[in-house]
């Protein structure tokens, strides 16, 4: 940190490198890979685990397997510790909140090169690191709370043809409205590639057998399924997140208070409308992920940079294409799609001005106010000015508070 600060050379920090925004974990300057910081150390009393940022969540879960405990983290293979710095939705969110809510301590290399342990006693920096991303230094270790974990869970992913989508929209709406079991979660994905629709349903149950909560999906036959009973680590590893590897792409997001059938139907209509344009502009696949958590997970929220005490439900829009010359075209259409869905959410009564863009799904041009709200964004700017008066972290990519 002292070297890049004194030389004023651009740099990037890479944990898992899962972000799609250009320059967020890559650079033409100094590339700092955290891959070798891959320790996983469980406390003797099994109350916490110290984890290096070179691990993916799948690797962490495999290290914890057999201990009878698990940490709150990523849901699919690929993402690493960076999940926590943007908040961190998890298969455990209904039960324990976001990943950032379950951090006890960060070990941080500050912009001036000194090393410090950051916990509740360092309230401002602790707040900033929980959702505030990469503007406060380089985290070299995170201490997470551990929770008892049953040895066998149930779930996986299923792929459906376009003809099943109306039934899946109806079932997802019913699941969102009727589920009260915090151990049951889904991600419902609507895809369109070259004008051809399909859907993916990821299911998770924190127990060994399929629960009654998923009965709303009975009778909808998938084209492909890997759903089974397995260990938690195996379930996560069987859900790949790199299907569009090698293409160009971007995320965009919208948070809502709830999910309605009208809103999900509007999302499907968006896949149809923009999917028809894909073949004309090297589009590969357009995906919209809805994530119906229970509307009370915010009870576990801690004092965090990204506000989530009101239990926001994130929409993850992920589009991929081939040519660099099409970047502005597709990113512009993604904004157009989100702006339209925001209006639909208002009409459906599920939009709130107090819900903000989930940082891990956000595109690079969003402002601090759009990510954190004016109050938290102002607090983050003040914290950054105090810990980084030379703006060393301004030499790296990422959102500005």
N, C-alpha and C positions, 0 to 999 in steps of 0.2 A: 504493500500500500504506500509506503514511503517512497519507493522508487517510481511508481506511476504518478504519484502526486507531485513529486519534485520535477519530473520530466514532462508532465502534462500530456502524456501519451494516452490515446483512447484504449480502453480495455473492456473485456467482457468476463463475466463469471458464469460458468456452466456447472449446474448440478446434474439434472437429467436431460436438459436441453429440450423439454417438451413444448415450450412456448412456440407459437407460430409467428409471432411478431419479429420482423427482421431487425437484427441488432440487439435483441434482448438477451441472448446468450451466445452471440457471435460477434466478431469484430475484425477489422483490418489491422488492429493494433495488437495489444497483448491479450492473449487468450488464457484465462485462469481456469483450468479444469480442476474440479474438486473430486475427481474419480477415485483418487487414492485415499481419500478420507472416508473409508468404508467400514469403520468400526461399528459394532453393535454390542453393547454391554448392558446386561440386565442386572439390576440391583439385587443384592443378596435376599432382600425381603420381597422381591417381585412387585414393588410399588411403582417403579419407573424403569425406563430404558434410555441409555445415552446412545445417540445415533449420529454417525457422520453423514454429511450431505452427499457423499459419493454413492450412496445406496439408492436403488429404486425401492418403491414400497413393496414390490413383490419380494425382493431380496430380504427386506426387513422382516416380512411375515414369515419367510422360510427360516430365518434365524430364530424367530420367536416360537416356531412350531415345536410342540412337545413340552413347552414350558407351562402350558395351560393359561397363557396370558396373551393379550394383543394390545397394540396401540391404535389410536384413531388416525387413519390415513387414507391413501388412495384406493380407488375401486377397480382400476384396470391395470394391466401390465404396461410399463413404460414410464409413467410419471415418477419423479423422485421428490426430494425434500422441498423443492420449490412450491409444491402444492400448499404447504403450510404458510408460506409468505403471502399467498393470495387469499387465505382463508382456510380452504380445505374441506370441501364436502366429502363425505365418507359413507360407506355402508353402515357405519355406526352413528351417523349424525342424529337419527331419531332418538338414540339412547344416550348420547354423550356430547352432542354438539359438533362443531367443526374441529378440524385438526388443530387450528391455532388456539382453540379453547382448552386444549389438553396439553399445552406446553408448560412445563415448570421452569425451564431455564434455557436460554440461548448462550452459547459461547461465541463472542463477536470480536472480530478484528476491526477496530474502529478506523475511520479514515486517516487518523494520524499514526496508525501502525501499532497502537497499543491493543492489548487483549483484555477483555473484560467478560465476566459472567453477568448476564442480564436476566433478572427475575423480577418478581413483584416489587421488590424494594427500589428498583430502578424504573419507576412507574411509566415515565414518558417513553423511554426506549423499548420497554416491554410491550407497551401499547403499539408503538410504531412497527415493530417486527411482526406483529400478529395481523397480517393483511396488508401492511404497508410496502411489501415487496423489497426491492434491493437498493434503496437509497440511503442506507444508514451504516454500511460496512459490509463485511463478508462473514457470514455465519459459518463456523467450522464444526459445530456440534449442537444438537438439540436434545433436551431431556423431555421425554413424553411420559405422561401417566400411563400406567398399565391397568387393564381390566381383565377379569377372568374370561376365558374363551372356551366354549364347548369344543370338543375335538372334531365334530362333524357338523357342517352346515349344508344347506341345500340351495342350488341355483345354477346360473350359467346364462348363456345367451341363446336366443332362437331367432331365426331369420324367416320372414314371411313374404309371400308374394303380394303384389299390389291389390289383388282381389280380397285379401284379408283385412285391409286397412280400415274400412268402415266399422267392422266388428271390433278391431283393436282400439279405435278411437272411443267407441262406446264403452268397452271394458275398462280402459284407462280412466275414463271419466268416472265410472262407478267405483273403481279402486280408490281413486283420489278422494271421492266423497264418503266412502264407506269404511275404509281401512282405519282401524284403531290399534293395530298391533305394531308397536315400535320396532319389532324384529323383522318386519316384512317391508321390503323396499323394491322399487323398480326404476329403470330408466327406459323410456319409450322413445324410439328413434324413428323419424320419418325421413326417408332418403329418396332422391331422384337423381338418376344418372342417364343423360342422353334421352330424357323423356320417359324413362322406364322407372316406375315406382317400386319400392320395396320397404320393408320395415324390419327393425331389430328390437327385440324385447330382452333387456337384461333384468334378471330377477335375482333377489337375494333373500334368504331367510336364515336367521341366526339360530338354527336348530337343524336336526338331521333329516326332517321330512317336509314335504310340501304342505304349507298351511292352508287353512280354509280361506284366508285373505285372497289367495290367487284363484279361487273358484270362478271369479268373474271372467277369467280367460279360458274356461273350459270350452271345448268344442272348436277352438280356433287352431287349425292344424298348421304347424310350421313346415317350411321346406327343409330346414336344417336345424338341429338342436344339439347342444352339448350339456344340457341341464342334467345334473346328477347330484348325489350326496358326496361330499369330499371335505378335505381340510379347507380352512379359510384361505391359506396361501395358494392352494391349488385352484380354488374358485377364481381368485383374482388373476392368477397367471393364465387362465383359460379365456380371459376377456381381453383380446389385443386392442391396442389403441393406435397402431401404426399401419392400418390397412391402406392408407393413401400415401405411404412413404414414397418419396421421389417426385411428388408433385408440388406445385405452389399452392398456398392456401392461407386462410385466415379464419379466426374466430370472431364472433360478435355475440352480444348477449343482451338480455332484458330480464329484469326481475319483476315478479308479480306476487300478489298476496295469495292467489289461489289459481287453480286450473278449472276451466269450464269446457263443456263440449264445444261451444261456439268458438272459443279461443283455439282449441286444438284443431278443430276443423279449418279455421283460418290458416293455421300453420301448414296443414296438408295442402290447402289451396296454393300457398306460396311455393311449396315444392313443385307443384304442377306448373305454375306459371313460369317460374325461373328455370325449371328443369328443361322446358321446351327451348330455352335460349342456349343451353349448354353446348349443343352440337355446333352452333354457329360461332362460339367463342372459346373453344378448346376446354370447356367445362368437363370435369370428370365426375364429381359427385357433390350434391348439395344435401346436407344433413341438418336436421333440427332435432335436438334432444330435449325432451321434457322430463322433469324429475320431481315427482309428487311426494315430497317429504310430508310428515305430519306437521300441522300448522302450529306446533308448540315447541319445536326444537330450539327456538330462541331462548327458552328458559335456561339453557346451558351457556348462553353467550357470556363471554368475559369482556373486559374493557379492551376493545380491539379496534385497530385502524378501520377495518371494514365493518360497518354497522350491520348486525344481523339479529338483534334481540327481537325484531318483529317477524322472524322466520321467513325471509324471502325465498321464493322458489325461482331458481335460475333456468333460463332457456339458453342452451348452447347451440349457436348456429355455426356450422363448420362447412365451408365451401372449398373445393379444390379445383384447380385448373392447371394447364400445361405451360402456357407462354408468359414470359415476363411482361410482354407488351399488353397483356390483358389485366395486369394487376389493378390499375385504376378503375377499369370497367367493372370488375367483379366486386371490388371493395365499395365502390359507389352503390352498386345494386344491393349489397348487404345492408348498407345504411338505410337505403330506401325500404327494404323489407322490414327491418327492425322498427323504423318510424311508423310503417303501416300497422304492424302488430301492436305497437304501443297504443295506437288509436283504437284498435279492436279491444285491447285490454281495458281501456277507459270505458268503452261501451258496455263491456261485460262486468264492469264494476270490480276489477281485480288489479287495477293500477294504483300505485301510491307514490306521491312525490317524496316520501321518506324511505323509498327503497332504491338502491343504487346498483350500478353495473358490477357484477361479480368479477374481480380482477383477473382470475385465472381464465376466464372466457372472453376477456375484453380485447378489442382491437386497439392498436397503438395510438390512435389520435384522440382518445378520450382524455378529458381533463381530470384533475384531482377532484373537483367538485362533482363530476359525473360518477366517479368511482367511490368517493368517500363521503359525499355531502359537504356543504360549505364549512360546517363546524369542525369535522374531523380533518378535512383538507388543510384548514388553517393551522390546526394543532400540529399536523405532520410537517408543514413548512417551517414552523417555529422550532420543532425538534431538530430538523435537518440543519437549519441555520446554526443551531447551538453545537451540534456534534461534528459538523462538517463546514466550518467557516470558509475553508479554501475551495469548497465545491469539488472535492476529489471524485465523489460519486457521480457528479455530473459528467464525468468522462466516460461513463459506461451507459449502455442503452437501458431502456425501461421507462415506465410512466413517471411523470413529474408530479409530485404532490400538489 
